[in-house]
Amino acid sequence: MIADVMTDAAGRMDRAVEAAKEDFATVRTGRANPQLFQKISVEYYGTPTPLAQLASLNNPEARTIIVTPYDKSALKAIEQAIRDTPNLGVNPTNDGNIVRVTLPELTEERRKEYVKLVRNKGEDAKVHLRGIRRKAKDDLDALKSEVGEDELSRAEKELDALTRAHVDLIDDALKRKEAELLEV
């Protein structure tokens, strides 16, 4: 029973760390990266659709992304969705077949804004981890009548260590992303 609670908490924490890393990847650095566009949602026939399902993304140059839609009728909607995406600061161009996005050089001020944004995302991920820990602790407390106090105490210490390890993983990813952002 305790093992089930711990396994569930560990799996959920692993997924939370991966989600945080993916979230960090959506913040741009000095070079173009197709992952920047993963969270963009395009209004396609009245349905919000992820950009990756509507087009292929290529990175031919250091600061250029080429978006090639699978359906040419979605070209305008894709262009508009990219333009309306906050935190990118880009102005895409449409030549009738593809959308070309050239990312401008990052200024020092913009880099610092991105560092703040990444730190906020990191803090949100840590809050999520603490929520997972709280739920697992509640589940352990519910088992109090079925297992001994020693086992429960040992499981809580193990849960705290697990939480600390996952928070450290998020902190490491955060440090790498900050260094990447501040690199000129």
C-alpha positions in Angstrom: 0.0 0.0 0.0 2.7 2.4 1.0 4.8 1.3 -2.0 1.8 2.1 -4.3 1.5 5.6 -2.9 5.3 6.2 -3.3 5.4 4.7 -6.8 2.4 6.9 -7.9 4.0 10.0 -6.4 7.4 9.3 -8.0 5.8 8.8 -11.4 3.8 12.0 -11.1 6.9 14.0 -10.0 8.9 12.6 -12.9 6.2 13.8 -15.3 6.1 17.2 -13.6 9.9 17.6 -14.0 9.7 16.6 -17.7 6.8 19.1 -18.2 8.9 21.8 -16.6 11.8 21.1 -18.9 9.5 21.2 -21.9 8.1 24.5 -20.6 11.6 25.9 -20.3 12.4 24.9 -23.9 9.5 27.1 -25.1 11.4 30.2 -23.9 13.7 31.4 -26.7 17.4 32.0 -26.4 19.6 33.7 -29.0 19.2 30.9 -31.6 16.0 29.7 -33.3 14.6 26.4 -32.0 11.5 24.7 -33.4 10.5 23.9 -29.8 9.7 27.6 -29.3 6.6 26.9 -31.4 5.4 23.7 -29.7 2.8 25.5 -27.5 1.4 27.7 -30.2 -2.3 27.0 -30.8 -3.8 27.9 -34.2 -7.5 28.4 -34.8 -8.1 25.8 -37.6 -11.7 25.4 -38.8 -12.9 26.8 -35.4 -10.8 24.4 -33.3 -7.6 25.4 -31.5 -5.0 23.0 -32.9 -1.3 22.7 -32.0 1.0 24.2 -34.7 3.0 21.0 -34.9 -0.1 19.2 -36.2 -0.7 21.7 -38.9 2.8 22.3 -40.2 6.4 21.1 -40.3 9.0 23.3 -38.7 12.5 23.7 -40.1 15.5 25.6 -38.8 17.7 26.4 -41.9 19.7 29.2 -40.3 20.7 30.2 -36.7 17.8 32.7 -36.3 15.3 31.6 -38.9 12.4 29.1 -38.6 10.4 28.0 -41.7 6.9 26.8 -41.1 5.5 24.8 -44.0 1.8 24.1 -43.5 0.3 20.8 -44.6 -2.8 22.6 -45.7 -2.1 25.9 -47.5 -5.5 27.2 -46.5 -4.2 27.4 -42.9 -1.3 29.7 -43.9 -3.0 33.0 -42.7 -4.2 31.4 -39.4 -0.7 30.1 -38.7 0.9 33.4 -39.5 -1.6 35.2 -37.2 -1.1 32.7 -34.3 2.7 33.2 -34.4 2.3 37.0 -34.6 -0.1 37.0 -31.6 2.1 34.7 -29.4 3.4 36.7 -26.5 7.1 36.4 -25.5 8.3 35.7 -29.0 8.4 39.2 -30.3 8.5 38.2 -34.0 6.8 39.4 -37.2 6.4 36.4 -39.5 6.3 36.8 -43.3 4.1 34.8 -45.6 5.1 34.1 -49.2 2.0 32.1 -50.1 3.6 28.7 -49.5 5.5 29.0 -46.2 5.7 31.3 -43.2 9.3 32.6 -42.5 10.0 33.7 -39.0 13.2 35.6 -38.3 14.0 36.0 -34.7 15.6 39.3 -33.8 18.8 39.5 -31.7 18.0 39.5 -28.0 18.8 42.7 -26.1 20.1 42.5 -22.5 16.8 43.8 -21.2 14.9 41.1 -23.1 17.2 38.4 -21.8 16.6 39.5 -18.3 12.8 39.4 -18.9 13.2 35.9 -20.2 15.2 34.9 -17.1 12.4 36.2 -14.9 9.8 34.3 -17.0 11.9 31.1 -16.7 12.2 31.6 -12.9 8.4 32.0 -12.6 7.9 28.8 -14.6 10.4 27.0 -12.3 8.6 28.2 -9.2 5.3 27.1 -10.7 6.8 23.6 -11.3 8.1 23.5 -7.7 4.6 24.4 -6.4 3.2 21.6 -8.5 5.7 19.2 -7.0 4.7 20.3 -3.5 1.1 19.7 -4.4 1.9 16.1 -5.5 3.8 15.7 -2.2 0.8 17.0 -0.2 -1.5 14.5 -1.9 0.8 11.6 -1.3 1.2 12.6 2.3 -2.6 12.7 2.7 -2.8 9.2 1.1 -0.2 8.0 3.5 -2.1 9.5 6.5 -5.2 7.6 5.3 -3.3 4.4 5.7 -2.5 5.2 9.4 -5.0 2.6 10.7 -3.6 -0.2 8.4 0.2 0.2 8.9 2.5 0.9 11.8 3.6 4.4 12.7 7.3 3.4 12.1 6.5 2.4 8.5 4.5 5.6 8.0 7.3 7.8 9.4 9.8 6.0 7.2 7.6 6.5 4.1 7.2 10.3 4.9 11.0 10.7 5.1 11.3 8.8 1.8 8.6 11.1 0.3 10.5 14.2 1.5 13.7 12.9 0.0 11.9 12.1 -3.3 10.5 15.7 -3.3 13.9 17.2 -2.6 15.5 15.2 -5.4 12.9 16.4 -7.9 13.1 20.0 -6.8 16.9 19.7 -7.3 16.3 18.4 -10.9 14.1 21.5 -11.6 16.7 23.8 -10.1 19.4 22.3 -12.3 17.3 22.7 -15.5 16.5 26.2 -14.4 20.2 27.1 -14.0 21.1 25.6 -17.4 18.3 27.6 -19.0 19.4 30.8 -17.3 23.0 30.3 -18.4 21.8 29.7 -21.9 19.7 32.9 -21.8 22.4 35.1 -20.5 25.0 33.7 -22.9 25.7 36.4 -25.6 
